[in-house]
Amino acid sequence: MTATTILDVSDADRQQFADEGYVIFERAIPEELLQMLREECSYFVGYMDACIDAGRLKEHALSSRNNRYFVNDMYRYSQRLWQFIFSDLMAEVCKATIGDTAYLFNEQWVVKGAEQGMKFSWHQDSGYVKAYDPDTTHAPYVTCWCTLDDVSEANGTVYLLPHSRGGTRGKIITHDRDADTNDLIGYTGDDHGLMIEVPAGSIVAFSSYNLHSSGANRTDRMRRVYLPQYTPAPIVHSNTGEQQNLAVPFLKDGSNVYDHANDKAENWGGLPPPSLAA
């Protein structure tokens, strides 16, 4: 199973991303792959519930049982997710946004529980990199917000501030941390941003410099999103040179160079698959 859909990317799409930091591809994910993502999401939510019940969640984790889940950098636990992450479809998204060279930097499930899913404060994704490396000057990477459900104001969709409204073109803001939720907060102004309402199977691609937030889920169903992120170059700590998160080669000069056989934690970072030993 692979995603072979080729996006219809216009010059206007590329210019909008360059100018404002975001572009939307509605119904871009083929139905077969969308169903696979939904199945994988169910597994990872169950896995996270088990971790919470066993007291294995880190003290400063962003996940909260039945409220919201952030499950990141565990794609090697799955035998199928790589087929989406490193697909021709996602290659086209990368080429339309960050260019012909791309590395997987992060991937995560972002799930809001039914009727109580928590909101998420205004932040830049790069703000989380800056929180660990205050001197960072890394180039913006692309966040691919892939909807597994129709998303709307009612179920806690994402809100975006274009660069021209957020003042974020070429700028990483120093964020404050919310003591109650552990969220980073980069904006507290009056602009409510653009509310993104798109059907399931859509890809909202935005720069890691764009401010964005999301509301609570007031519906009786979970709101599920899968979110791979790609960088134009590996991100390293500005002082130590240590690699930050993942750096899995994906595109080089526009060609897909992903090597599944050699995609190992010791090569590119992240978690290894679970041991099958008894």
C-alpha positions in Angstrom: 0.0 0.0 0.0 1.5 3.3 -1.1 0.2 6.8 -1.7 0.6 7.5 -5.4 -1.8 10.4 -5.7 0.0 13.3 -7.3 -1.1 16.7 -5.9 -2.3 19.4 -8.2 0.0 22.1 -6.9 -0.4 25.5 -8.6 2.1 28.4 -8.6 -0.4 30.3 -6.5 -0.2 27.5 -3.9 3.6 27.7 -3.8 3.5 31.5 -3.6 0.9 31.5 -0.8 3.1 29.2 1.3 6.2 31.3 0.6 4.3 34.5 1.5 1.9 33.5 4.3 3.3 30.1 5.4 0.4 27.8 4.7 -1.4 25.9 1.9 -4.4 23.6 2.0 -4.9 20.4 -0.1 -8.5 19.2 0.4 -9.2 15.4 0.1 -5.6 14.7 -0.9 -5.3 11.4 0.9 -6.7 8.3 -0.9 -9.4 6.5 0.9 -7.4 3.3 1.4 -4.6 5.2 3.1 -7.0 7.2 5.1 -8.6 4.0 6.5 -5.1 2.7 7.3 -4.3 5.9 9.3 -7.5 5.6 11.2 -6.7 2.0 12.2 -3.2 2.9 13.2 -4.5 5.9 15.3 -6.8 3.5 17.3 -3.7 1.4 18.1 -1.6 4.3 19.3 -4.4 5.8 21.4 -4.8 2.5 23.1 -1.0 2.2 23.6 -1.0 5.7 25.2 -3.9 4.8 27.5 -1.9 1.7 28.6 1.1 3.9 29.3 -0.9 6.4 31.3 -2.6 3.6 33.3 0.9 2.0 34.1 2.3 5.4 35.3 4.8 5.5 32.4 3.9 8.9 31.1 6.7 11.5 31.7 5.9 14.3 34.2 5.8 17.1 31.5 3.9 15.1 28.9 1.2 16.9 26.9 -1.2 13.9 26.8 -4.2 13.6 29.1 -6.3 10.5 29.2 -9.6 10.9 27.2 -8.9 14.6 26.8 -6.0 14.9 24.3 -3.2 12.7 23.0 0.2 13.5 21.6 1.9 10.3 20.5 5.2 11.1 18.7 8.1 9.5 16.9 6.8 6.0 17.2 6.1 5.2 13.6 8.6 2.3 13.7 6.1 0.5 16.0 3.9 0.2 12.9 4.6 -1.9 9.9 2.5 0.4 7.7 3.0 4.1 8.6 6.2 4.5 6.7 4.3 3.9 3.5 2.4 7.1 4.1 5.2 9.2 5.6 7.6 8.6 2.8 5.1 8.3 0.0 5.0 10.1 -3.3 2.1 12.1 -2.0 4.1 13.5 0.9 7.0 14.1 -1.4 4.9 16.4 -3.5 3.8 18.3 -0.3 7.4 18.8 0.7 8.5 19.9 -2.8 5.7 22.5 -2.8 6.7 23.9 0.6 10.3 23.4 1.7 11.8 22.3 -1.6 13.6 19.4 -3.1 15.5 18.2 0.0 13.6 16.9 3.0 14.1 14.9 6.2 11.5 13.5 8.5 11.9 15.5 11.7 8.9 14.4 13.7 5.6 12.5 13.4 2.8 12.4 15.8 -0.9 11.7 16.4 -2.9 14.6 17.7 -6.2 13.4 19.1 -8.9 15.2 21.0 -11.3 13.2 23.1 -15.1 13.4 22.6 -16.9 16.1 24.5 -13.9 17.1 26.5 -10.9 17.4 24.3 -8.7 20.2 25.6 -7.8 23.3 23.6 -4.2 24.0 22.6 -2.7 27.4 23.0 -1.3 29.7 20.3 2.3 28.6 19.5 4.8 28.1 16.8 6.0 24.5 16.3 9.5 26.0 16.2 8.8 27.4 19.6 9.2 23.9 21.0 12.7 23.6 19.4 13.6 27.0 20.8 12.5 26.0 24.3 15.3 23.4 24.3 17.7 25.5 22.3 17.2 29.2 23.0 19.9 30.2 20.4 18.4 28.2 17.6 18.3 29.8 14.1 17.0 26.7 12.2 15.2 27.2 9.0 11.4 26.7 9.1 10.1 23.2 8.6 6.7 22.1 7.3 4.0 20.6 9.5 1.5 18.5 7.6 -1.8 18.4 9.5 -3.6 15.4 8.0 -7.2 15.1 8.9 -8.7 11.7 9.7 -12.1 13.3 10.3 -14.0 16.3 9.0 -12.7 19.2 11.1 -14.7 22.2 12.2 -15.0 24.7 15.0 -17.2 22.2 16.9 -14.6 19.5 17.1 -11.5 21.6 17.8 -10.0 22.4 14.4 -6.8 24.4 14.0 -6.6 28.1 13.7 -3.8 29.7 11.8 -2.2 33.2 11.8 -0.7 33.9 8.3 2.7 35.5 8.5 1.3 38.9 7.6 -1.0 38.9 10.6 1.2 37.1 13.1 4.5 38.9 12.2 6.2 35.6 12.1 8.0 35.6 8.7 11.6 34.7 9.5 11.0 34.9 13.2 10.9 32.4 16.1 9.1 33.8 19.2 10.2 33.1 22.7 7.2 31.3 24.3 6.0 31.1 27.9 4.9 27.8 29.4 1.5 27.3 30.9 2.0 25.7 34.3 -1.3 23.9 34.2 -1.3 22.3 30.8 2.4 22.4 30.0 1.6 24.2 26.7 3.9 26.7 25.3 2.2 30.1 24.6 3.6 32.4 21.9 0.6 34.8 21.4 -2.1 36.3 23.5 -3.5 38.9 21.1 -7.0 39.5 19.8 -6.6 38.1 16.3 -8.5 34.8 16.2 -6.8 33.6 13.0 -8.1 31.6 10.1 -10.4 28.8 11.2 -9.6 25.8 9.1 -12.7 23.7 8.1 -11.8 20.8 5.8 -13.1 17.3 5.1 -11.4 14.1 6.2 -8.4 13.2 4.1 -7.1 16.8 3.7 -3.6 18.0 4.3 -3.1 21.5 5.9 0.6 22.3 5.3 2.0 25.2 7.3 5.4 26.5 8.3 6.8 25.8 11.8 7.0 29.6 12.2 3.3 30.1 11.8 1.3 30.7 15.0 -1.6 28.3 15.4 -4.0 27.1 18.1 -7.0 24.8 18.4 -10.2 24.8 20.3 -11.9 22.1 22.5 -13.8 19.2 20.9 -17.5 19.6 21.8 -18.8 16.7 19.7 -19.5 13.1 20.8 -16.6 11.8 18.7 -12.8 12.0 18.8 -11.1 14.5 16.5 -8.1 12.7 14.9 -5.1 14.2 13.1 -1.9 12.7 11.9 1.0 15.1 11.7 4.3 14.3 10.0 6.9 17.2 9.9 9.7 17.6 7.5 12.8 19.8 7.5 15.0 21.0 4.7 18.1 20.0 6.7 18.7 18.1 10.0 18.2 20.4 13.0 21.1 20.3 15.5 21.6 22.1 18.8 23.2 25.5 18.2 25.7 25.0 21.0 26.4 21.2 21.3 25.8 20.2 17.6 23.6 17.4 18.9 20.9 16.2 16.5 17.5 17.3 17.5 14.8 14.7 17.1 14.7 12.8 13.8 16.7 13.3 10.6 15.5 10.5 8.3 16.5 11.2 4.7 13.5 11.5 2.4 14.2 13.7 -0.6 17.4 14.6 -2.3 17.4 16.8 -5.4 13.6 16.1 -5.7 14.0 12.3 -5.7 12.7 10.0 -3.0 15.8 8.5 -1.3 14.1 6.9 1.7 15.6 3.5 2.5 13.2 1.5 4.7 15.7 -1.3 5.3 18.2 1.1 6.9 15.6 3.3 8.7 16.9 2.5 12.2 17.0 4.6 15.4 20.8 4.3 15.6 21.1 5.9 12.2 18.5 8.7 12.2 17.2 9.1 15.8 13.9 8.3 17.3 12.6 5.1 18.9 13.4 1.6 17.6 10.5 -0.8 17.1 9.5 -2.9 20.1 11.4 -6.1 20.8 9.5 -9.2 19.8 11.6 -11.4 22.1 9.7 -13.4 24.6 
